[in-house]
Amino acid sequence: MTRYSVALLSLALVSACNRALEPAVGNDTHVATPLPSPAPSPSALPATDLLRYLGKYPFDLVAGRRFVDEPVVRAAVARVVPDADIRDTVLSRDATANPVVEQDGRILSWACEAHNCGPHNWAIAITPDGRDAAVCYQDQDANVSRWYPAGYRAPSPDGCPSGE
């Protein structure tokens, strides 16, 4: 191997160290599922006035967004509810709901499983700026009735508060 060949090979190796890996060619379409990001802190989110949802259903579009899709609501629920399945249920649009109300200085959004509202319902109680929240979750079939964070309120045997 000549000195010129060694120099070219060295240059090629050094260049390759700074390149990003290229995807492998083939039929392998497996993509790793990204791990969920930690919920952003309330101060990292843009200011939001959730009062605009009062009287609307949590799935109604208000200024182009649904209550359950608001970043501050989603972040607040992620902060207080450690169980991913319960978070998914509480933030789902596949539910029956009451209009959003104000109760005890918080915005209250209540929803339930269609055709099973009594035994399976939930509520989000959040300050109008989205900085503080609590979630009630009741599933009689699973014998679960509790508030997140723990101790926010005593669970009611009648389900989560609906604002009615």
GIZIDA-V481475 format. One record per pair of residues at least 12 apart in sequence whose C-alpha atoms are under 10 Angstrom apart, sorted by the first residue. I is the first residue (numbers start at 0). J is the second residue. D is the distance in Angstrom with one decimal. If there is no record, write none. Layout:
# GIZIDA-V481475
i,j,d
I,J,D
I,J,D
This chain:
# GIZIDA-V481475
i,j,d
37,74,8.8
37,77,8.2
37,78,8.4
38,70,9.8
38,71,9.6
38,73,8.3
38,74,5.2
38,75,7.6
38,76,8.8
38,77,5.9
38,78,6.0
38,79,9.7
39,70,9.2
39,71,8.7
39,73,9.6
39,74,6.1
39,75,8.6
39,77,9.0
39,78,8.4
40,71,9.2
40,74,7.7
40,75,8.5
40,78,8.5
40,130,8.6
41,70,9.8
41,71,7.1
41,72,9.9
41,74,7.7
41,75,7.7
41,78,9.6
41,128,9.1
41,129,7.3
41,130,5.3
41,131,8.2
42,71,9.8
42,129,9.9
42,130,7.9
43,71,9.5
44,70,7.4
44,71,6.5
44,74,8.7
44,129,9.3
44,130,9.3
45,70,8.5
45,71,7.9
45,128,9.6
45,129,9.9
46,71,8.4
46,127,9.9
46,128,6.6
46,129,8.2
46,130,9.3
47,69,8.6
47,70,9.0
47,71,7.3
47,72,9.6
47,127,7.6
47,128,5.4
47,129,6.9
47,130,9.5
48,71,9.8
48,126,9.1
48,127,5.6
48,128,5.3
48,129,7.7
49,66,7.8
49,69,8.8
49,71,9.2
49,72,8.9
49,99,9.8
49,105,9.4
49,106,7.1
49,125,8.6
49,126,7.9
49,127,4.8
49,128,6.3
49,129,7.2
50,99,9.1
50,100,8.8
50,101,8.1
50,105,9.2
50,106,7.1
50,126,9.2
50,127,5.8
50,128,8.5
51,66,9.3
51,99,9.6
51,106,10.0
51,127,9.1
52,64,10.0
52,65,8.5
52,66,6.8
52,98,8.5
52,99,6.3
52,100,8.1
52,101,9.7
52,106,8.5
52,107,9.8
52,108,9.3
52,127,9.8
53,66,9.9
53,98,7.2
53,99,5.0
53,100,5.3
53,101,7.0
53,106,7.6
53,107,8.8
53,108,9.2
54,97,8.9
54,98,5.2
54,99,5.3
54,100,6.2
54,101,9.1
55,97,8.4
55,98,5.0
55,99,5.7
55,100,8.4
55,108,9.6
56,95,9.5
56,96,6.6
56,97,6.1
56,98,4.2
56,99,5.8
56,100,9.4
56,108,8.1
56,109,9.1
56,110,9.4
57,90,9.6
57,92,8.2
57,94,10.0
57,95,9.7
57,96,7.1
57,97,7.8
57,98,6.7
57,99,6.3
57,107,9.6
57,108,6.5
57,109,8.1
57,110,8.4
58,90,9.9
58,91,9.1
58,92,6.2
58,93,9.2
58,94,9.2
58,95,9.6
58,96,8.3
58,97,10.0
58,98,9.3
58,99,9.9
59,92,9.9
59,98,9.4
65,92,9.3
66,90,9.2
66,92,10.0
66,99,8.8
66,108,8.4
67,89,8.3
67,90,5.5
67,91,7.4
67,92,7.6
67,108,8.8
67,123,9.4
68,90,7.6
68,91,9.1
68,92,9.2
69,90,10.0
69,129,9.3
70,129,9.1
71,125,9.5
71,128,8.1
71,129,5.4
71,130,7.5
71,131,9.6
71,132,9.8
72,90,8.8
72,123,8.5
72,124,9.7
72,125,7.7
72,126,9.7
72,128,9.5
72,129,6.2
72,130,8.8
72,131,9.5
72,132,8.2
73,86,8.7
73,87,9.9
73,89,9.6
73,90,7.2
73,129,9.5
74,129,8.8
74,130,9.3
74,132,9.6
75,123,9.4
75,124,10.0
75,125,8.1
75,129,7.0
75,130,7.2
75,131,6.9
75,132,5.9
75,133,8.0
75,134,9.2
76,89,8.2
76,90,8.2
76,123,7.8
76,124,9.7
76,125,9.2
76,131,9.6
76,132,7.1
76,133,7.4
76,134,7.0
76,147,8.8
76,148,9.8
77,90,9.8
78,131,9.6
78,132,8.7
78,133,9.4
78,147,9.4
78,148,8.9
79,131,9.4
79,132,7.4
79,133,6.7
79,134,7.4
79,146,9.3
79,147,5.6
79,148,5.3
79,149,8.8
80,133,8.5
80,134,7.3
80,135,9.6
80,136,9.8
80,146,9.0
80,147,5.8
80,148,7.0
80,149,9.5
81,147,8.6
81,148,9.1
85,121,9.3
85,134,9.8
85,136,7.7
85,137,9.9
86,134,9.2
86,136,9.7
88,110,9.6
88,111,9.2
88,112,9.0
88,120,9.5
88,121,8.5
88,136,9.4
89,108,9.8
89,109,9.0
89,110,7.8
89,111,8.8
89,120,8.7
89,121,6.4
89,122,7.4
89,123,7.8
89,134,8.3
89,135,9.1
89,136,8.0
90,110,9.6
90,121,9.8
90,122,9.9
90,123,9.2
91,110,9.4
92,110,9.2
93,110,9.4
93,111,9.0
93,112,7.8
93,113,8.1
94,109,9.8
94,110,6.2
94,111,5.6
94,112,5.2
94,113,5.6
94,114,9.4
94,115,9.9
94,116,9.2
94,120,9.2
95,109,8.7
95,110,5.5
95,111,5.3
95,112,6.2
95,113,5.4
95,114,8.5
95,115,9.4
95,116,7.8
95,120,9.2
96,108,7.9
96,109,5.8
96,110,4.1
96,111,6.3
96,112,8.8
96,113,8.9
96,116,9.3
96,120,9.3
96,121,9.6
96,122,9.6
96,161,8.8
97,109,5.9
97,110,6.4
97,111,9.0
97,161,7.0
97,162,8.0
97,163,8.2
98,110,9.2
98,161,9.0
98,162,8.5
98,163,9.2
99,123,9.7
99,124,10.0
99,161,8.9
99,162,7.9
100,124,9.7
100,161,8.6
100,162,6.2
100,163,8.7
101,124,8.9
101,125,9.4
101,126,9.4
101,127,9.0
101,162,7.8
102,124,8.2
102,125,9.7
102,126,9.9
102,160,9.4
102,161,9.7
102,162,7.0
103,124,9.2
103,126,9.6
104,124,9.2
104,125,8.7
104,126,6.9
104,127,8.0
105,123,9.2
105,124,5.8
105,125,5.1
105,126,4.6
105,127,6.3
105,128,9.4
105,129,9.3
105,131,9.0
105,132,8.4
105,133,9.7
106,123,7.8
106,124,5.6
106,125,5.2
106,126,5.9
106,127,6.1
106,128,9.5
106,129,9.0
106,132,9.2
106,162,9.8
107,122,6.7
107,123,5.7
107,124,4.6
107,125,6.6
107,126,8.9
107,127,9.7
107,132,9.8
107,133,9.7
107,134,9.6
107,160,8.2
107,161,7.6
107,162,7.0
108,121,8.5
108,122,5.4
108,123,5.2
108,124,6.6
108,125,8.6
108,134,9.6
108,160,8.9
108,161,7.4
108,162,8.2
109,121,5.9
109,122,4.2
109,123,6.5
109,124,8.7
109,134,9.8
109,135,9.1
109,159,7.6
109,160,7.1
109,161,5.2
109,162,7.6
109,163,9.8
110,122,6.3
110,123,8.9
110,136,10.0
110,159,9.1
110,160,9.8
110,161,7.8
111,136,9.6
111,137,9.2
111,138,9.8
111,158,9.9
111,159,9.5
111,161,9.7
112,138,9.7
115,138,9.8
116,137,9.8
116,138,9.6
116,158,9.1
117,137,8.9
117,138,8.9
117,139,8.5
117,157,7.6
117,158,6.9
117,159,9.4
118,137,6.9
118,138,5.6
118,139,5.0
118,140,7.1
118,141,9.6
118,142,9.5
118,143,9.9
118,144,9.8
118,156,9.7
118,157,8.6
118,158,7.4
119,136,7.9
119,137,5.5
119,138,4.5
119,139,6.4
119,140,7.9
119,141,9.3
119,143,9.4
119,144,9.4
119,158,7.9
119,159,9.2
120,135,8.3
120,136,6.3
120,137,5.4
120,138,6.8
120,139,9.2
120,144,9.5
120,157,9.9
120,158,6.6
120,159,6.5
120,160,9.2
120,161,9.1
121,134,7.2
121,135,5.3
121,136,4.4
121,137,6.0
121,138,8.6
121,144,9.4
121,145,9.6
121,146,9.5
121,158,7.7
121,159,5.6
121,160,8.0
121,161,8.5
122,134,5.7
122,135,5.1
122,136,6.7
122,137,9.1
122,146,9.3
122,158,9.3
122,159,6.0
122,160,6.7
122,161,7.1
122,162,9.6
123,135,6.5
123,136,9.0
123,146,9.7
123,147,9.6
123,159,9.2
123,160,9.2
123,161,9.7
124,160,9.2
132,147,8.7
132,148,8.6
132,151,9.6
133,146,6.8
133,147,5.5
133,148,6.1
133,149,9.0
133,150,9.9
133,151,7.0
133,152,9.1
134,146,5.6
134,147,5.0
134,148,7.3
134,149,9.6
134,151,8.8
134,152,9.9
134,159,8.9
135,147,6.3
135,148,8.9
135,149,9.8
135,151,9.1
135,152,8.8
135,153,9.7
135,154,7.7
135,155,9.5
135,158,8.4
135,159,5.7
135,160,8.0
136,154,8.7
136,158,7.9
136,159,6.6
136,160,10.0
137,154,8.5
137,155,8.9
137,156,8.8
137,157,9.0
137,158,5.9
137,159,6.7
138,158,8.5
139,156,9.2
139,158,9.0
144,156,7.6
144,157,9.5
144,158,7.4
144,159,8.3
145,158,9.3
145,159,8.7
146,159,8.8
